[in-house]
């Protein structure tokens, strides 16, 4: 897809070249300098921002988040999808639980796998250049007590 500023610059150049050629014998050379700045833009849709886990007797549960991430960047710039827990893991009684382990696995081009850091953002996807990416993140929680656990999270798509 052509960006409007670059397309305009190309049309302007062709128009000036046509006018110069129509002049016939008069040969004037003109230089036109056109500068186009393409700004970065992102768009992100996620299926949920509250991870919910129903931990069974085996001490393990999975929560799935589907996403669609779009970015317009300068050539070759990296795009990052991150997740940040907004609170500690809440256990069956609603209180914060410290003895849990939260990890993730990505399904889709550019998605990653790893552990979720509870006190900071964790990169869950990484791509180069503009485009639309869709995928799925599978979050796994391990806990010693069965029950329902929740974690509110924020997803962020950035392109520096």
C-alpha positions in Angstrom: 0.0 0.0 0.0 1.4 3.4 -0.9 1.5 6.0 1.9 -0.3 9.3 0.9 2.7 11.6 1.4 5.0 9.5 -0.7 2.4 9.0 -3.4 1.8 12.7 -3.5 5.6 13.3 -3.9 5.8 10.9 -6.8 2.8 12.5 -8.6 4.3 16.0 -8.1 7.6 14.8 -9.5 5.9 13.3 -12.6 3.8 16.4 -13.1 6.8 18.7 -13.0 8.7 16.4 -15.4 5.7 16.5 -17.8 5.5 20.3 -17.7 9.3 20.6 -18.3 9.1 18.3 -21.3 6.1 20.2 -22.8 8.1 23.4 -22.8 9.9 22.1 -25.9 13.2 23.8 -26.6 13.4 25.6 -23.3 15.5 23.5 -21.0 15.3 24.5 -17.4 16.3 22.1 -14.7 14.5 22.4 -11.4 15.1 20.6 -8.2 12.2 19.9 -5.8 13.0 18.5 -2.4 10.1 16.7 -0.7 10.3 15.3 2.8 7.8 12.8 4.0 7.6 11.8 7.7 5.7 8.6 8.4 4.6 8.3 12.1 4.3 5.1 14.0 0.8 3.9 14.8 -0.5 0.8 16.6 -3.8 -0.9 17.2 -4.4 -3.8 19.6 -7.5 -5.9 20.4 -7.4 -8.6 23.1 -10.1 -11.0 24.1 -9.7 -10.3 27.8 -7.7 -8.4 30.3 -8.6 -10.6 33.3 -6.9 -14.0 33.3 -9.0 -16.6 35.1 -7.8 -20.0 36.1 -9.8 -22.9 37.5 -7.0 -24.9 39.2 -7.8 -28.5 39.8 -6.3 -31.2 42.0 -3.3 -31.4 39.7 -2.4 -27.7 40.7 -2.5 -26.5 37.1 -4.8 -24.4 34.9 -4.7 -22.5 31.6 -6.2 -19.1 30.5 -6.3 -18.2 26.8 -6.0 -14.7 25.3 -6.6 -14.1 21.6 -5.1 -10.9 20.0 -5.0 -8.9 16.8 -2.1 -6.4 16.7 -1.6 -3.9 13.9 1.3 -1.6 13.5 2.6 1.0 11.0 6.3 1.6 11.5 9.2 2.9 9.6 11.0 0.2 7.6 12.4 -2.5 9.8 11.5 -1.1 13.2 10.5 -3.6 15.8 7.1 -4.0 17.3 6.6 -5.4 20.8 3.6 -6.9 22.5 3.9 -6.9 26.3 1.8 -8.0 29.3 1.8 -6.4 32.7 0.0 -7.8 35.8 -2.0 -5.0 37.4 -2.3 -6.8 40.7 -1.0 -10.0 42.4 -2.7 -13.3 41.7 -5.9 -13.5 43.7 -6.8 -17.0 45.1 -10.1 -18.8 45.9 -10.7 -16.6 48.9 -10.0 -13.4 47.0 -6.7 -12.7 48.8 -3.4 -12.3 47.1 -1.5 -15.5 46.7 2.3 -15.6 46.6 3.0 -19.3 46.0 2.0 -19.4 42.4 3.9 -19.6 39.1 2.6 -17.8 36.0 4.0 -18.6 32.6 2.9 -18.2 28.9 3.3 -19.8 25.5 2.6 -18.0 22.3 0.8 -19.5 19.3 1.4 -17.5 16.1 4.3 -15.9 14.2 6.4 -13.7 16.4 4.9 -14.8 19.7 7.2 -15.9 22.5 7.2 -18.1 25.6 8.4 -17.5 29.1 7.5 -16.5 32.6 5.4 -13.5 33.5 7.2 -11.1 35.8 4.8 -10.0 38.4 6.4 -6.6 39.1 7.1 -5.5 35.5 6.1 -5.8 31.8 7.0 -9.0 30.0 7.5 -9.2 26.2 5.1 -11.8 24.8 5.5 -11.0 21.1 8.1 -9.3 18.8 7.9 -8.5 15.1 9.7 -6.4 12.5 7.9 -3.8 10.4 4.4 -2.9 9.6 1.5 -5.3 9.3 -1.3 -7.1 11.1 -0.5 -10.0 13.3 -3.0 -12.3 15.1 -2.3 -15.0 17.6 -3.0 -16.5 20.9 -1.3 -16.5 24.3 -1.8 -19.4 26.6 -1.1 -18.4 30.2 -0.4 -21.3 32.7 -0.8 -21.0 36.4 0.5 -23.4 39.0 -0.9 -23.2 42.5 -0.8 -25.5 45.5 -4.5 -25.1 46.4 -7.4 -25.9 44.0 -9.9 -23.2 43.2 -10.5 -20.1 41.0 -7.6 -17.7 40.6 -7.6 -14.3 38.8 -5.0 -11.9 37.5 -5.9 -8.5 36.0 -3.4 -7.6 33.2 -2.7 -4.9 30.7 -1.5 -5.6 27.2 0.5 -2.9 25.4 1.6 -2.8 21.7 4.6 -0.5 21.1 6.7 0.5 18.1 9.5 2.8 19.1 
